[in-house]
Amino acid sequence: MTKQGRQLKDLISVGPAMSRDFEMLGIRSLPQLAKQEPRKMYERLARQTGQRQDPCVLDTFCAAVAQTRNPRLPAEQCQWWWWSRRRKEVKGTKGCGEKQKRETNAETLSSQRFAEKNEEAKRNRETLTTAELARREAQDWAEFRGREGTRKN
């Protein structure tokens, strides 16, 4: 009986849902995961699912990639919430310490619109499917980007 090495499912913070996300992204092994960039994985997943992902997904990607790159990573850094705290504490960065322009206004607008659509649905006693909410959010993003583009010109 041969002993199998560590697998994706053995990583701390990786459960069944995250395993499905890795599968959707075509990532099936630890060496494959170690070569990935968490931010790019997060963006690819959003494109493939057609909806914005919770930022905690990015934090979990950061934790998983860090574990594959450093098997002796301190235990607390194996937890997704360590990366979440780091993302929130470091001003002017987005996820895993990658320096990027903040998109606070766009994210806030998206969250507000999502909440408004949800409240509207409750008032109308509508039951919106996830796909319908995602479609409406995509439409809102398109409208927002269009308005932002006209302001720059």
N, C-alpha and C positions, 0 to 999 in steps of 0.2 A: 504494500500500500504506500504510494508516494504522497508526500505532503505537498499540498498545493500552496503556492505563495499567496500573498495578499491580493485581494480582488477589490474592485470598486465598492462593492457592498460592505466591505470591511472598514472603510474609512469612517471616522467619526463625523457626525452631522449628515451622513448620506443614508437616506431611507429609501423606501420604494418609489416615491414620487421623483426624487432626484435621480435614482437609477434609470427611471423611464426618460427623464430629460437627457441624461448622458446617451442613452440608446438613440433618442431622436436626433441627437447631434452627431451620431456615428462614433461615439467614444466608447470603446469596449474593454480597454485595459489601462492599467496604471501608467505604463510608459507612454501611452497615447495621451492620457490626461496631463502628464507632466509637461508635455510640449505645448499645451494650450495656454491662451491668455484669457483669464476670467471675463474681462470686459467684452472681448470679442465673442466668447461663448454666450454671454448674456444677451448681446445684441442679435446673434444668430438665432437663439431660441425665440426671441420676440418676433423676429421675421418669420420663422417657420410656423409658429403657432398663430400668427396674425394678431397678437395682443401683447400689450405691455406687461412685463413680468414684475412681480413684487421685488423691490430692491434686496430683500433677504435672499432671493435666489442668487443674486450676484455675490452676496456675502458667503453663501454656501459654496459657490464655485471657487471663491478665493480660498476658503478653508480646505477644500478638497485638493486643489492644485498645490497649495503650500505643503500639505501632507505628503503628496506624491514626490515633490521635489526634495523634501527633507524628512526622512523617516523618524528623525529624532526631534521633531518640532515640539516645543513645549505644549503640554496638554491643553492649556487654555487657548492656544492659538489654533487648535484643531476644532474648536467650537465656532459655529457660524456667527454667534453673537459677539465674539471678540472682534471679528472683522466688521460687523455692523457698527459697533462702538467706534472703531477706528475710522470708518467711513464718515461717521457723523462728527467726530472730533476734529478731523483735519479739514480746515477751511480751504476752499478753492480746489478740492480734489473730488473725484468721483470714484469710489470703489477701489479697494486694494492699493491705495496710495498712488494711483495713476493720475498725474496732473492733467486736468482738462478744464475747459471753461464750464462754469456751473450753468445749469439750465433750470434754476429754481423757479423762475416765472412760468416756464412751460410745464414743469412738473406740478406746480401748485394749481395752475389752470386746469390741467388734466384731472387732478384729484377733485377739484371743486366741481367740474363738469360731471364727473362720474357720480359724485354725491348728489348733485342736482337731478341727474337722470334717474338715479335710484329713488330719490324722494318723489319725483314726478310719477314714477311707476307705482309707488306705494299709494299715492293720492288717487291715481286712476285705477287702482286695484289690478294693475297689469302684472303679469308674470313674465319677466323678460328672461330669455335664455342667455347664457354666457356668450353665445355667438352674437346675439343681438346687441348686448352691451358692448362687446368688442367692436362690432361694426359702427355703433354710434360713437365710440371713443375715437376710432380711426377717422371718422368723418370730422369730429371736433378738432383733432390734431391737424387735419388737412386745412380746415378753415383757419386755425391759429397760425399755421405756417404761412398761409396766403396773406394774412394780415401783417405778420412780421416782415415778409418780403416787401410789402408796399411801404412800410415805414422806413426801410433801409434806403429805398430809392429816392 
